Amino acid sequence: MSLEIAQDLTFDELVPIRDLVAEASGLFFDEKKFYFIEKRIAKRIKATNTQSPRNYFRLLKLGGNSNEMNELISSLTTNETYFFRYLPQLESFAEEALPMVCNAKRAKNDYTLNIWSAGCSSGEEPYTIYILLKEYLKDFSKWSINLFATDIDHRILEKAKRGLYEKRAVKDVSPKILDKYFSYNESRFHINEDIKNSVHFDYLNLMNRKAIRSFSDMDFVFCRNVLIYFDDKARKQVINSIYDCLTPGGFIFLGHSESVGKISATFKLVKLKKSLSYQK
Ligand SMILES: C[S@@+](CC[C@H](N)C(=O)[O-])C[C@H]1O[C@@H](n2cnc3c(N)ncnc32)[C@H](O)[C@@H]1O
């Protein structure tokens, strides 16, 4: 089959590149999205001066997990995010799941919390989590908090680390929280330094089983609006890897349209007042 698509990439040329991307990142693009990936692949062919889709495919294939694969993936990710995204779920975390976990820990005199925002994009999600911890944990200063935030897109991680945001990113932030945790300068909202320094950002490909193993004893994993872009096989692999990272009783929060149900029977579904979650 050779379906001609704009910008000179044919269906047959796109499929192998699309499949390499899926294998490397979990990101899967069906034919309806070919228009989107085609433009980006064409740009990368130009940037690498590889001249043809076939040469570009070879560069990706022979390069293994090379820089070019990272560049291509970075150009294909959807980074949509904002502070306090999907508030009912965040309230479920802060008002129900967090006290559940923290009370159990207090009883053991364990004041360590491990939290991971997997697929953190430009940082709005992990910064929101840290703000929630500060707002809801009455004995906040007693806790040793490890908040990790990872993404496959190295460019978006640089933005996350800068902690500077446009008005759109803070549209759902209340004036009180905005005033308390942000400053406004040169038309941008700056997250406070102490919050910025409390989140550990790092590159991590969720398809890399070995790298994921460095995350263990997690009390909470947020992997929201990431797996919707994956195929079933990759989704299953990531959910299983995350399961292994969680401590018994630990929670995973997915995007509100996503569910573990069809993917893994190992999690326990927890009906919190304002949303659903899954617990190990
Ligand atoms: C739509 S954003 C979600 C951001 C945030 N979690 C939220 O819900 O607002 C999805 C993020 O997942 C990242 N991502 C996609 N594939 C990934 C992978 N294999 N490993 C790690 N991150 C990945 C993308 O780079 C992107 O920043």
Ligand as a Chemical Component Dictionary entry (heavy atoms), coordinates in Angstrom:
data_LIG
# 
_chem_comp.id                   LIG 
_chem_comp.type                 NON-POLYMER 
_chem_comp.pdbx_formal_charge   0 
_chem_comp.three_letter_code    LIG 
# 
loop_
_chem_comp_atom.comp_id 
_chem_comp_atom.atom_id 
_chem_comp_atom.alt_atom_id 
_chem_comp_atom.type_symbol 
_chem_comp_atom.charge 
_chem_comp_atom.model_Cartn_x 
_chem_comp_atom.model_Cartn_y 
_chem_comp_atom.model_Cartn_z 
_chem_comp_atom.pdbx_ordinal 
LIG C1  C1  C 0  -0.296 15.775 28.371 1  
LIG S1  S1  S 1  1.181  15.827 29.310 2  
LIG C2  C2  C 0  0.555  15.526 30.938 3  
LIG C3  C3  C 0  1.159  16.414 31.965 4  
LIG C4  C4  C 0  0.586  16.258 33.382 5  
LIG N1  N1  N 0  0.799  14.937 33.869 6  
LIG C5  C5  C 0  -0.879 16.617 33.413 7  
LIG O1  O1  O 0  -1.731 15.739 33.511 8  
LIG O2  O2  O -1 -1.189 17.799 33.324 9  
LIG C6  C6  C 0  1.951  14.257 28.895 10 
LIG C7  C7  C 0  3.433  14.223 29.173 11 
LIG O3  O3  O 0  3.872  12.863 29.097 12 
LIG C8  C8  C 0  5.180  12.850 28.563 13 
LIG N2  N2  N 0  5.513  11.506 28.029 14 
LIG C9  C9  C 0  5.066  10.939 26.898 15 
LIG N3  N3  N 0  5.647  9.728  26.729 16 
LIG C10 C10 C 0  6.461  9.537  27.777 17 
LIG C11 C11 C 0  7.344  8.476  28.177 18 
LIG N4  N4  N 0  7.506  7.380  27.436 19 
LIG N5  N5  N 0  8.049  8.625  29.314 20 
LIG C12 C12 C 0  7.912  9.736  30.076 21 
LIG N6  N6  N 0  7.099  10.770 29.756 22 
LIG C13 C13 C 0  6.385  10.674 28.626 23 
LIG C14 C14 C 0  5.125  13.931 27.494 24 
LIG O4  O4  O 0  6.406  14.406 27.141 25 
LIG C15 C15 C 0  4.245  14.993 28.154 26 
LIG O5  O5  O 0  5.007  15.998 28.763 27 
# 
loop_
_chem_comp_bond.comp_id 
_chem_comp_bond.atom_id_1 
_chem_comp_bond.atom_id_2 
_chem_comp_bond.value_order 
_chem_comp_bond.pdbx_ordinal 
LIG C1  S1  SING 1  
LIG S1  C2  SING 2  
LIG S1  C6  SING 3  
LIG C2  C3  SING 4  
LIG C3  C4  SING 5  
LIG C4  N1  SING 6  
LIG C4  C5  SING 7  
LIG C5  O1  DOUB 8  
LIG C5  O2  SING 9  
LIG C6  C7  SING 10 
LIG C7  O3  SING 11 
LIG C7  C15 SING 12 
LIG O3  C8  SING 13 
LIG C8  N2  SING 14 
LIG C8  C14 SING 15 
LIG N2  C9  SING 16 
LIG N2  C13 SING 17 
LIG C9  N3  DOUB 18 
LIG N3  C10 SING 19 
LIG C10 C11 SING 20 
LIG C10 C13 DOUB 21 
LIG C11 N4  SING 22 
LIG C11 N5  DOUB 23 
LIG N5  C12 SING 24 
LIG C12 N6  DOUB 25 
LIG N6  C13 SING 26 
LIG C14 O4  SING 27 
LIG C14 C15 SING 28 
LIG C15 O5  SING 29 
# 
